[in-house]
Amino acid sequence: MIVTIDFARAGSTVDLRLDLGSDPLPALAVLDLDAGVQLRLLETGHQVVISTPDGRIVETVARTPAGHPVGGTVEERIAGRDYRFQGEVTESPRKVRDLRELYAGAWQEKPGTLRAVFPGDPDGIAEIQVELRGAPRSLRWSTTHTFPAAGHVLTTKSSLTVPRP
């Protein structure tokens, strides 16, 4: 799903944190998918909400006071599942522009994808893409966020897997 959000992407990746287990925050756009997965674009980040028989799992990347830095790798056991997050922050105004050009040619509807365009900021990109193949035993998702004013790009890759007995 592609949404237009009349909002200028502000800020940078400096204050963003990865928080696991928070409640859903107010979202600019929401996409509900099969397998109990909800994608949520936030003002400066995202949430992936996964409903499981053992409870709700929420990955939040946003300006929160708690959590892990977004640059790096986090591995945890959550609700009997193996969770892995890998985030990379790039400070490059050129990469922000290059991503805009790359995405401009690829703005089409894709299953399992929530993308936002920002008319007030043509270099602003926010995207969450989830791979449901293998669900509910295994889910994978990735995100891209640009912060043009700061020249920052955040890319993340996450997975949630039920271990084999």
Helices and strands as residue ranges (DSSP letters): E 2-4, E 17-20, E 29-33, E 37-41, E 46-52, E 55-62, E 68-69, E 72-78, E 81-91, H 93-104, E 113-117, E 125-131, E 138-147, E 152-161
